[in-house]
Amino acid sequence: MTTDKERAQSILDALNGMEVVESQGGEDAYMLVDNSVENRAKLNAFGITDEKINGYGDENTFCILALAFDMGFADGINTDGKLFRATDKERAQIIIESDGNDEYYPTYAVSVSQAYLRALDEIERVQANIAEMTDDLHCEIEKSFWQGKEIIRLQGVLKRIGDMRFSDDPLPDIARLVDETLDGSGIGETLGNG
């Protein structure tokens, strides 16, 4: 099942895949494409009716810019002349930059967007702290794991020493046992030479 964002992006991809036959930038911007069966079929596949499409043009062309903006599929045009959908954070920034002087973004939308961005910043800060604490916790767990393994190995050495029957000089036997238990670490050899 596709999300609304995925659907909007798929529609934008379809619109951006259409050949623009005439366009104009600026305050009265438009992007016209042929009102062909093929172009309408691309949009019909997403449930956009011919009647809706024809509402943005005439029998020859229709404006994909107006359609995309009015239906909420696009928020702008990038430098390549393609329609794009802003992230929620980018959209909030666009609203804030309008300063409440835009017919689409009244003043209350600006304050809501500012609060939204502050909340996002706080969420990002908390997520960074959680990630750092998680890394620290993993390091501590790993350190404790290896310390625990060492304790278990040393307990094994002590148990084996306790079970041994010693000759007159037990130090070489203990040294050999320590080296065997600690994977040839050389500690036992050092004890045996002491």
N, C-alpha and C positions, 0 to 999 in steps of 0.2 A: 504494500500500500504506500502510495507516495504522499509526502507531506505537502502542505500549502506552499512552502518555500521551494520544494523540488518541482512542483507543478508550475509555479511562477517562473522558475528558471528554465524549465522546458519550453514554456510559451515564449520567453525571451529568446531562447535559442532559435525557435521557429521564426520569430519576427526578424532576428538578426540574420537569418539565412535567406531572407527575401531580398531581391535586388531593388535598391532604392533608385527610382527613376528621376526623382526631383526632390531637392531638399533646400532648406534655408535655416540658418542659425539665428541667434539673437532672441529678442523678446517675442517675436511672432514665428518661432521655429516650427518647422514641419518636416516630415519625412514621408514622401509618397511612394507607394509601390503599386504595381499593376493590380487591378481588381480582377484577377484571373481565377479560374476554377481551382488551379493548383494552390495559389496563395490562400484562398478561402478554405480549401480542404485542410491545409496545415492547421488552421485555427479551429475549424469545425471539429477536428480530432480531440480538441480540448473542451468542447462544449460551447464554443463561441459561435453563435448563429450568424447566418448571412445577414439577417436584419441588423444585428448589432454591428457587424463589420461595415455594412453600407451606411450606418449612422456616422461613420468617420470619413466619408468620401462620397463619391458618385459612382456611376456605372463603369468609369475608366480607371480610377485610382482611389486608394484610401490611405489615410495617414496613420502609420504604425506608431508614431510618436504620441499622438493624441490618444489612441487606443490603449497603448501601454501605460501611459500616465494616468488616464482616467480610470482604468480598471485596476490600478495599483500594482502592475507587474514591473514597472520601471521607475527609477528615481532620477535618472540622468542619462547623459550621453558621454561616453568616454572619448579620448583623443582620437580613437580610430573610427569615430562616428557610429559606434555600436551602442545600443541601449544597455543599461546595466541596472541591477537591483542592489541597492546599498545594504550593508549589514545593519542590524538594529542600532549599533553604536554609530555608524556613519549617518544613518537616518536621523538619529537624535541630534547629531552635530549640525546637520543641514537645517533642522528646525530651529536650533539655537541661533544659527547664523542669520536666519530670517528676521530675528528680533521681534517677532510678532507682527511684522508689517506685511505679511504675505496672506493672501486670501485663503490659502490652504492651511496655514499654520497660525492660528490665533495666539494671543499672548499666553493663555493658560497652557497651550501645548509647549511653549518655550520653557516655562517653569517645570512642567512635568518631565521634559527631556533633560533639563539640568539635573533634576533629582535622579533620573534614570542613570545618567552618566556617573554621578557621584556614587550611586549604588554599585554600578559595574566596577568602578575603580576599587571600591571597598571589597567586593567579591574577589577581584584579581589579587588584591593584597593578601586576603585571607587564604586564597588558594596557593599563593607563593609560600606563605608561612607554613601551611599544611604540608606542602611538598618538601620544604626544608626539614620540618620536624619528622616527616616520614623517612627521609634519607638518614637523619641522625639516629632514628629508632632502628633502622635496618643495620647501621654500623654497630650500635650497641648490642643488638641481638646476635649479630655475627661474632662480635668480640666475646660475648658471654658464651656462645656456642663453643668457640675454640678453647676458652678458659675451662669450660665444663669438660671438654674432651681431655684436656691436660690433667685435670683433677682426677678423672676416672683412670687415666693411664697411670698416674702416680699412685693412686690407691691400689692399683693392680701390682705395682712394684712393691709397695709396702706389704701387701698380703703375701706375695711370693717370698719376700725376705723373711716374713714371720713364719712361713711354712718350711723354710730351709733348715737343714742340719749343717752346721758350720764345722769346718776343720779348725786347726789351731789359729790360722790367719783368715778370718772371714772376708776381709776387704776385697781380695781379688774375685771371690765368688759374687759378692754384692755388685762390684763394678761390672762384671760380665752380665749379670741379670739386668742391671739398669740399662746398659747399652742395648741388650736384646729387646727390652720393653720399649725403649725410646727410639727405636729404629736406627740404631747405630749413631746416635748423636755425639758420641765421644765423651759424654759426661762421665760415664762409668770408667773409661780409661783414665780420665783425670783423677777420679777417686782412687783407682788402683795404684796410681803412681804417687799418691800423697803420702 
